Amino acid sequence: GEREGLRALVCAEGMSDELKERKNILRRLPLYETYNRMHDDSKNPEELKTRNFVALSSSPKYLPPSKVMVELLDQDFIKTPLPLDEHLLGQLGIHRMDEIKFYTHYVLEKVASLGSEPLGSEILDRAMIIILTELNRLAAMDGADKFREKLKKSAFLPNSLGERFVPANLYSPEAKLVRGLLDARTWFPSGKFTSSPAVLLELKNLGLRVSIDRDAVLTCALSIASSSSSSS
């Protein structure tokens, strides 16, 4: 389209001294297409035709981290369909967001809202499994320790009923004694989070329980009492 053509022309000319003086103009023009999470993963052809072009001066914009799920990208992120788009955006002050910041603000801080959207629970589960799989690599990045602590306190982990808990409130499938006492649908993570040994190990590192304790004994007693009361 015309916007792509203008961006291509600017890229072809390079950021000469004259064009550098026009940076503010280039930032104010609505030439740059954003992602739209609600539409980009839509199956509705009319919604897929909806494209959103913005000026870079309207609100903070970023390039997304490499290889993150497109379903998580909203209008804060700029698409780069042309080969030199990323270079142009860099000249205009738009840079790639790091993964720790992205997963903090666009996944962990949106657990409740994502889980309430159509298909949101599936998207959230996939994103969390990716995060857990990548935790060792992310540990080398700035802010990794705070990110891990935030993970521990985040109610992202679903049981088989779809209810979400912080990891420390559920039990590992390795806690077989507890499995015999408690309702597995309620007190154990969904199978999609325990089928991978690497993901299960990270969940245990985040607090997933592996053995019975006093709290578990009390929970068992209350569960048994509740079952007896309802059946009588």
Residue pairs with C-beta under 8 A, 6 or more apart in sequence:
3 30
3 31
3 32
3 33
3 53
4 81
4 82
6 29
6 31
7 31
7 32
7 82
7 84
7 85
7 88
8 82
8 84
10 19
10 26
10 88
11 82
11 84
11 85
11 87
11 88
12 84
13 19
15 88
15 91
19 26
23 91
23 92
24 57
26 56
26 92
27 55
27 56
27 57
27 92
27 93
28 55
28 56
28 57
29 55
30 53
30 54
30 55
31 53
31 55
32 53
32 54
32 55
32 56
32 61
32 78
32 79
32 89
33 51
33 52
33 53
33 54
33 78
33 79
33 81
34 52
34 53
34 54
34 61
34 74
34 75
34 76
34 77
34 78
34 79
35 64
35 70
35 73
35 74
35 75
35 77
35 78
35 79
36 50
36 52
36 74
36 75
37 71
37 72
37 73
37 74
38 47
39 47
39 48
39 50
40 48
40 70
40 71
40 73
41 70
41 71
41 119
41 123
42 48
52 75
54 61
54 75
56 78
56 89
56 92
56 93
56 94
59 76
60 76
61 76
61 77
61 78
61 94
62 76
62 77
62 78
62 94
62 95
62 96
62 97
63 77
63 78
63 80
63 86
63 89
63 94
63 95
63 96
63 97
64 73
64 77
64 96
64 97
64 102
65 96
65 97
65 98
65 99
65 102
66 96
68 99
68 102
69 123
69 126
69 127
69 130
71 123
72 102
72 106
72 107
72 123
72 127
73 106
74 106
77 97
78 89
78 94
79 85
80 86
80 89
89 95
98 141
98 142
99 134
99 138
99 141
100 138
100 141
100 142
100 143
100 144
100 147
101 143
103 127
103 131
103 138
103 147
104 143
104 147
104 150
107 114
107 124
107 127
107 128
107 131
108 150
108 151
108 154
108 156
111 124
111 154
111 155
111 156
111 164
113 120
114 120
114 121
114 123
114 124
114 127
115 121
115 124
115 164
117 123
121 158
121 162
124 156
125 158
125 190
125 192
125 193
128 156
128 157
128 193
129 192
129 193
129 196
129 199
131 138
131 151
132 193
132 198
132 199
132 202
132 203
133 196
133 198
133 199
133 202
135 148
135 202
138 144
138 147
139 148
148 206
151 167
151 206
152 166
152 167
152 168
152 206
152 207
153 166
154 166
155 164
155 165
155 166
156 164
156 166
157 164
157 165
157 166
157 167
157 170
157 189
157 193
157 203
157 208
158 164
158 165
158 189
158 190
158 193
159 165
159 170
159 185
159 186
159 187
159 188
159 189
159 190
160 184
160 185
160 186
160 188
160 190
160 191
161 185
161 186
162 190
163 186
166 207
167 203
167 206
167 207
167 208
168 206
168 207
168 208
168 209
170 187
170 188
170 189
170 208
170 209
171 178
171 179
171 182
171 187
171 188
171 208
171 209
171 210
171 216
172 188
172 194
172 200
172 203
172 204
172 208
172 209
172 210
173 179
173 188
173 189
173 194
173 200
174 210
175 209
175 210
175 211
175 212
177 211
177 212
178 187
178 209
178 211
178 212
178 216
178 220
179 188
181 212
181 216
181 220
181 223
181 224
182 216
182 219
182 220
182 223
183 223
187 219
188 194
189 203
189 208
193 199
193 200
193 203
194 200
194 203
200 208
204 210
209 216
